[in-house]
Amino acid sequence: MKGIFDFQEITMLPLPQRHSLIAETAAVLRQRIEAGEWPLHLPGELDLAALLQVGRNTLRSALALLEGEGYLVRPVTALYVLHADHCVTALSFLQHAGLTIPDDISLICRDDAPYLSLLCPEPARYRHSTATFSSRLASLVRQFDDTTAGKRRPALIMPSAIEGATLALVRQ
């Protein structure tokens, strides 16, 4: 039985390959990195997006694609340590590993202890005052009192920061 179309041979033509902008951007990045255009690190996101003439979301997706392939590794830029004793251990470990603080990595400690000011470099940390914390907390609780409902204002319960010498400047 013959069909409506009387063909002797049917050939399937391959569909043209569609390259997404993300894949193209990733390929350009890979090519420029291999050419040695950026020997140490990539430029900042805004500069790189402008240079490649793509949007930031496209660039971020292309970078994520390269990371997923294991081609790029984004370095850790900061380490946040909870306890002062652990901060000393982390500082010692990072220095022993050959990292320069704060040039290679920033170190921030949640707690404060008197001996932290004796370390070199002195860690950035937070100083907690029980009196200040309790008064700020009481202020927040009072805001939820029905009689003062119309007079609410923001209250931060944050400790004071001690800058120290372990914070790097923000790099773009």
C-alpha positions as CSV (number, residue, x, y, z in Angstrom):
1,M,0.0,0.0,0.0
2,K,1.4,3.3,-1.0
3,G,1.2,6.4,1.1
4,I,0.2,9.9,0.2
5,F,3.8,10.8,-0.5
6,D,5.6,8.6,-2.9
7,F,9.3,9.0,-1.9
8,Q,12.0,6.5,-2.6
9,E,14.5,7.7,0.0
10,I,14.1,9.9,3.1
11,T,17.1,11.6,4.7
12,M,17.1,13.2,8.1
13,L,19.0,16.4,8.0
14,P,20.9,17.3,11.2
15,L,19.5,20.3,13.1
16,P,21.9,23.2,13.3
17,Q,23.8,23.3,16.6
18,R,22.4,26.0,18.9
19,H,25.0,27.5,21.2
20,S,23.6,29.3,24.1
21,L,25.1,32.6,25.1
22,I,26.1,31.1,28.4
23,A,28.1,28.3,26.6
24,E,29.7,30.8,24.3
25,T,30.6,33.1,27.2
26,A,32.1,30.1,29.0
27,A,34.1,29.2,25.9
28,V,35.5,32.7,25.5
29,L,36.4,32.8,29.2
30,R,38.2,29.4,28.9
31,Q,40.0,30.6,25.8
32,R,41.2,33.8,27.4
33,I,42.3,32.1,30.6
34,E,44.3,29.5,28.6
35,A,45.9,32.3,26.6
36,G,47.2,33.8,29.9
37,E,45.1,37.0,29.7
38,W,44.3,36.7,33.4
39,P,47.2,34.9,35.1
40,L,46.3,35.3,38.7
41,H,42.6,36.0,38.9
42,L,39.7,37.2,36.8
43,P,38.6,40.8,36.8
44,G,35.6,41.8,38.8
45,E,32.1,40.8,37.7
46,L,31.1,44.2,36.4
47,D,34.3,44.7,34.4
48,L,34.3,41.2,33.0
49,A,30.6,41.5,31.9
50,A,31.4,44.8,30.2
51,L,34.5,43.3,28.6
52,L,32.6,40.3,27.2
53,Q,29.5,42.4,26.4
54,V,27.2,40.1,28.3
55,G,24.8,40.6,31.2
56,R,25.8,39.8,34.8
57,N,23.4,36.9,35.0
58,T,24.9,35.4,31.8
59,L,28.4,35.8,33.2
60,R,27.5,34.3,36.5
61,S,25.9,31.3,34.7
62,A,29.0,30.9,32.5
63,L,31.3,31.0,35.6
64,A,29.1,28.5,37.3
65,L,29.3,26.2,34.2
66,L,33.1,26.4,34.4
67,E,33.1,25.7,38.1
68,G,30.8,22.7,37.5
69,E,33.4,21.4,35.0
70,G,36.1,21.8,37.6
71,Y,37.8,24.4,35.3
72,L,37.5,27.3,37.8
73,V,37.7,27.2,41.5
74,R,36.5,30.3,43.5
75,P,38.7,30.8,46.4
76,V,37.4,31.3,49.9
77,T,37.8,34.9,50.9
78,A,37.0,34.9,54.6
79,L,36.7,32.6,57.5
80,Y,34.3,33.3,60.3
81,V,35.2,31.5,63.6
82,L,32.8,31.2,66.5
83,H,35.1,30.9,69.6
84,A,38.3,32.8,70.5
85,D,40.2,29.5,71.1
86,H,39.2,28.3,67.7
87,C,40.3,31.6,66.2
88,V,43.8,31.1,67.5
89,T,43.9,27.6,66.0
90,A,42.5,28.8,62.7
91,L,45.0,31.7,62.5
92,S,47.9,29.3,63.2
93,F,46.6,26.8,60.7
94,L,46.2,29.4,57.9
95,Q,49.6,30.8,58.5
96,H,51.2,27.3,58.5
97,A,49.4,26.6,55.2
98,G,51.3,29.5,53.7
99,L,48.3,31.9,53.5
100,T,48.9,35.6,54.2
101,I,46.3,37.2,56.4
102,P,44.5,39.4,55.3
103,D,45.9,39.4,51.7
104,D,44.8,35.8,50.9
105,I,42.0,35.3,53.4
106,S,40.2,37.4,56.0
107,L,39.6,36.1,59.5
108,I,36.8,37.2,61.8
109,C,36.0,35.9,65.2
110,R,32.5,36.0,66.7
111,D,33.8,36.1,70.3
112,D,36.3,38.3,72.1
113,A,39.0,37.3,74.6
114,P,41.7,39.5,76.1
115,Y,44.5,37.4,74.6
116,L,43.3,38.0,71.0
117,S,44.8,41.5,71.1
118,L,48.2,39.9,71.6
119,L,48.1,37.9,68.3
120,C,49.8,39.0,65.2
121,P,47.9,39.9,63.1
122,E,45.2,40.8,65.6
123,P,41.9,39.2,64.6
124,A,38.9,41.2,63.7
125,R,36.2,40.2,66.3
126,Y,33.0,41.3,68.1
127,R,32.9,42.5,71.6
128,H,29.8,41.5,73.6
129,S,28.6,43.6,76.5
130,T,26.0,41.8,78.6
131,A,24.6,45.0,79.8
132,T,24.2,46.5,76.3
133,F,22.8,43.3,75.0
134,S,20.2,43.0,77.7
135,S,19.1,46.7,77.4
136,R,18.7,46.4,73.7
137,L,16.8,43.1,74.0
138,A,14.5,44.8,76.7
139,S,13.9,47.7,74.3
140,L,12.9,45.2,71.6
141,V,10.5,43.4,73.9
142,R,8.9,46.7,75.0
143,Q,8.2,47.5,71.4
144,F,5.7,44.7,71.2
145,D,3.7,46.1,74.2
146,D,0.2,47.0,73.0
147,T,0.4,50.5,74.5
148,T,3.5,51.5,72.4
149,A,2.4,49.8,69.1
150,G,2.4,53.0,67.2
151,K,5.8,54.1,68.4
152,R,7.9,51.2,67.1
153,R,11.4,51.9,65.9
154,P,14.2,49.6,64.8
155,A,16.6,48.3,67.4
156,L,19.7,46.4,66.6
157,I,21.1,43.8,68.9
158,M,24.6,43.7,67.5
159,P,27.8,43.6,69.4
160,S,30.4,46.3,68.7
161,A,33.1,45.3,66.1
162,I,36.8,45.4,66.7
163,E,38.4,45.8,63.3
164,G,41.8,44.2,64.1
165,A,44.2,43.5,61.3
166,T,42.7,40.4,59.6
167,L,40.2,42.1,57.3
168,A,41.0,42.5,53.6
169,L,39.8,45.4,51.6
170,V,36.8,44.6,49.4
171,R,38.1,43.5,45.9
172,Q,36.0,43.9,42.8
